[in-house]
Amino acid sequence: MQDLSGKHIVLGLTGGIACYKSAELCRLLTKAGATVQVVMTEAAEQFITPVTMQALSGRPVYGSQWDAREANNMPHINLSREADAIVLAPCSADFIARLVQGRADELLSLLCLARPAERVPLLIAPAMNREMWSHPATQRNLAQVQADGAIALGVGTGDQACGETGDGRMLEPIQLLEDIVAHFQPKLLAGQHVLVTAGPTFEALDPIRGITNHSSGKMGFAIARAAREAGAEVTLIAGPVSQPTPRGVGRIDVLSAQEMLESAVDRAQSATVFVATAAVADWRPASHSEQKIKKDGSGQPPVLHFVENPDILATLAKSQRAQSGALFCVGFAAESENLVAHASAKRERKGIPLLVGNIGPLTFGQDHNSLLLVDANGVRELPRATKLVLARQLVAEIAARLPTRSPP
Ligand code: CTP
């Protein structure tokens, strides 16, 4: 199963230089398993040809409301009924204005107007010059299309084709793909605030060297992404890793276990779920040398002393919020053998409702893993899959265990 298997996307292109990015978006959507039907306005065809989009989507492109290829001559009805979502990328300032007015004099705005709004979402990726973007007319129109039910995916910031710099670029294709995939995920954690620790910590010996481990952070980043896709507000506290921040996730970078603890304690005050995936160093050097520790010529290595690091998970599990049921804590256990026994014992020791076990050497740096869920009722395996797939399954498991909130 791919992220968009079975989904049919109508990809609408309107006039803008960002059309060149839509070719890549089309490719990413099909690679993710979607079928893509491209519809282009006349203005879009000034920027990229229908031939390119047909070749990438594997389907003839539509551009006219009078297209006689449709037996009933109603492409606006047929195309909009087949879709699981309509994505406008790029969506120009003019086209947003057209949507606001409910114009129907060319195929793309006509099919947006004709879409069954309750089951076919309209996602728009605006793209324009920064002055056009910040103009009150555009912002007013954008607010109105959202009030009318469209989902605006935001804009990027940076260099623009016109030579100016600012807000209004179309999001990158990979970001749009992430948003579209997220749109289809069930909102199991809506209203929750999920806090995740990820990656290794780095315990400095001197300004040059320190103690760390091989954790890549991939599992924690996948959980942060999955929780965000499920509708949660997500804060990710990351040790030194080189993973890209998932869309919509707030990220705090830290180095040491002590810094990670301080950030976690602070953020846990408003969190409702805490997932500790970080491979926190158990020990840190008892003292930190301000200067590089040099060889002294004796041939003897320096004697280093260590003190134990705070246990972040155990600290939060003991907090008043966790004890009162307001904060649901999930731990991870990286073991090298005897997974069931070690993971069960660790869950009891840390005083947490759910612990996720895995074999450390088999997972560090990998894109795949398998997980063992241990709770008060016993043990359950999530078989080998990508870390993102496992993260989505874990999110569902967490959601099912959260106390049901009384209706407002
Ligand atoms: N953990 C933590 N702070 C620490 C150590 C661990 O928050 N100082 C969390 C990890 O993020 C993980 C869980 O505790 O969720 C278990 O981590 P692990 O390294 O497997 O266990 P340890 O408690 O360090 O036990 P041991 O090294 O004896 O296996």
Boltz pocket constraint, residues with backbone or C-beta under 6 A from the ligand:
constraints:
  - pocket:
      binder: B
      contacts: [[A, 197], [A, 257], [A, 276], [A, 277], [A, 278], [A, 279], [A, 280], [A, 281], [A, 282], [A, 309], [A, 310], [A, 311], [A, 312], [A, 313], [A, 314], [A, 330], [A, 331], [A, 332], [A, 333], [A, 334], [A, 335], [A, 346]]
      max_distance: 6.0
